Structures are given as structure tokens and as C-alpha cells.
């Protein structure tokens, strides 16, 4: 039988999880994909809540399964490439932490570079932190808003 988790251990785990998540959000805000990727474990469980047949389309290539640090960096590079940087804003509403798991509730505001269409997407991130690295990155967002903003686009800069 595994040892019981003590309240102090649970508090320490939650504090460590919160610290990693807050650092992730700072790095995302700074926009350096390589620094962001340093926080991910290789082999991370990465999932976006989109229909599987919609993954990796030309207009939204960042939407696909990932698992490595290089994949994480590529994700954040593609997001930057396909959106207008000065028209981006993310509003963090709440960070909920339970041990190694965290949920970030937010609203993403972006503008599709290829179409010039602005969109807002309600979003929840379910993240798990183990040994100081993110091992789970599940995104639940308003995929319809994103899809409509990019509808008809063939890639960055093409309207």
C-alpha cells in the first residue's frame, strides 16, 4: 500500500504545481517558444479538444497532438505565425490547483493573420506537473470561433 499523503505534502505539491503554471503563463506572455518548451516533459500528454479529422489543417496547423519539447515550441511558434501579434490578449480568470493538477480558466482574444478576423475563445487548460515539468496539456476551447476566424484561409498572410 502506498504511503498516505500528508496535508503538508499535498500543500507542497500544490504550491509547486502553481509555481510552474504561473511561470508557464509568464513565458507564454513573453512569447519565447523555446523558453516555454523548457517547462514541458518529453512524452507529455498533449491534446486539443477538436475533432480528430480537423487536426493539422493548413489554416490551423498548431491544432494537433504533440508530445515533445520540440513539439511544444513548434506549437507556440505556429500560434504566433498564424495570428496578429498586436491584436492578441489572454485574460486569465482563475487558476485552480489540486495537487499535481491545475486548471486555467481564461478567454483568448486573437486575430487570424490570414483573414483579419478577430475572435474570442473561452478556454480551459488542464495541466499536470510532475517533478517540475508539465506532463499533461489538454486544451478545451471554443473551436468553432477559431474555425470561423480562419475559414477560407490557406495559411499565414493569405487572405
N, C-alpha and C positions, 0 to 999 in steps of 0.2 A: 504494500500500500504506500503511495507517495506521501511525503511529509505534508502536513497541513500547512496552508498558507496563513501566516500570521498577519494581523492587521498592519503591522509595521512593514512587512514585506510587500503587501498589497499596495500600501501607500507609496513605497519606494518605486514599485513598478509603474504605478500610475503617474508619478512625478517624472520618471524617466521618459515614459511614453509622451507625456505632454511636452516635455522639452524638445524631443525630436520633432514632433508635429509642428510646434511653433517655429523651430529652425527651418523645417521644410517650407512653411508658408513665407518666412522671411526670404529664403533663397528663391522661391518662385517669384516673389515680388521684385527681387533684384534682377531676375531674368538671365541668370547664367546657367545654361543647361548642364554643363559639366559639374558644377558645384551642387546643383540639385541632385544629380545622379549619384553623387557620393553617399547620399543618405539611403540608397536602396541596396538591398542584398541581391547578389546574383541568385537567380532562381526565384525571384519574387513572384507571387501570385497576382498578376495584373489583369484586370477585367474591366471593360466598359459595358454598361448596360445598353447595348444596341443589338438589333437583330443581326445574327451572325452573317447573313448574306450581304449586309451593308458595310461590313468591315473592310477597311483599306481602299475605299473608292477614291478615284482620282481627286475629287474635290475635298475629301476629308481623310487623308492618308494616316493621320495620327490615331484614328479610331481603329485599333486592332489590339490583339493580345500582345503582351510583352513579358519579358522575364529577366533581362539582364540590365546591368547598369548602362551599357551602351544603348540598349533599347529605351531606357528611361530618358537619357539625354536626347535621343532622336525624337522622342515624343514631344519634349519641350521645345526643341528646335522647330519641328513641324508646326506646332501651335503658333510660334512667333512668325514663321514664314507665311502662314495662311491667314493671319489676322493683321489688322491695322494697329500698330503698337500704341499710338497716341490715343486710340479710342477704346482701350481696354481698362476694365476695372472689375475687381472682385470684392464683394462685400462679405466678410466673414461674420456670420450671425452668432455662431456658437461652436465651441469645441467641447465634445462630451468624451470623457475618458473613463474606461473601466479596465483596469489592469493594463494589459498589453494592447488592448483595442481602443481605437478612437474613432469618433465620427465627427466630421467637419461639415456643418451646415452652412451653405453660402449661396450667393447669387452671382453668377458670372455675367458680365456685360462685355460683349465683344462686337467687332465689326469685321465681316468677311472681306478680306482684301480683294478677292476676285469679283465680287458683286457690289461691294459698297453697302450691303445691307447690315444694319445693326440688329443685334438680338440680345435677349436676356434669357438665361437658363438657370432655373433653380437647380441646385446641385447638392448631393451628399457624397462625401468621400468616406469609405470605411477603410481605415488603415490599421495595420497591426505592426507593432515594433517589437523586435526581439534582438537582444544583445546590441542595442543602439542603432539597428538598421530596420528599414521598412521592409517587411516580408509579405505584406498584402496591401494592394492598392486597387480597390474596387470603386468605380465611379457610377453614380446614379444621377442622371441629368435629364433635362428636357431635350431629348434627342430630336424631337420634331422641330423645335425652334432652331436648332443648329442646322438641321437638314434644309429647312426652308431658307435660311440665310445663304446657304451655299447652292441652292437649286439652280442648275444650269451652268454652274462654274466648271471649268476644266482644270483649274489649277491656280496658283498664286499669280495675281496680276492680270488675269484674263477675265474680263467681264463679258 
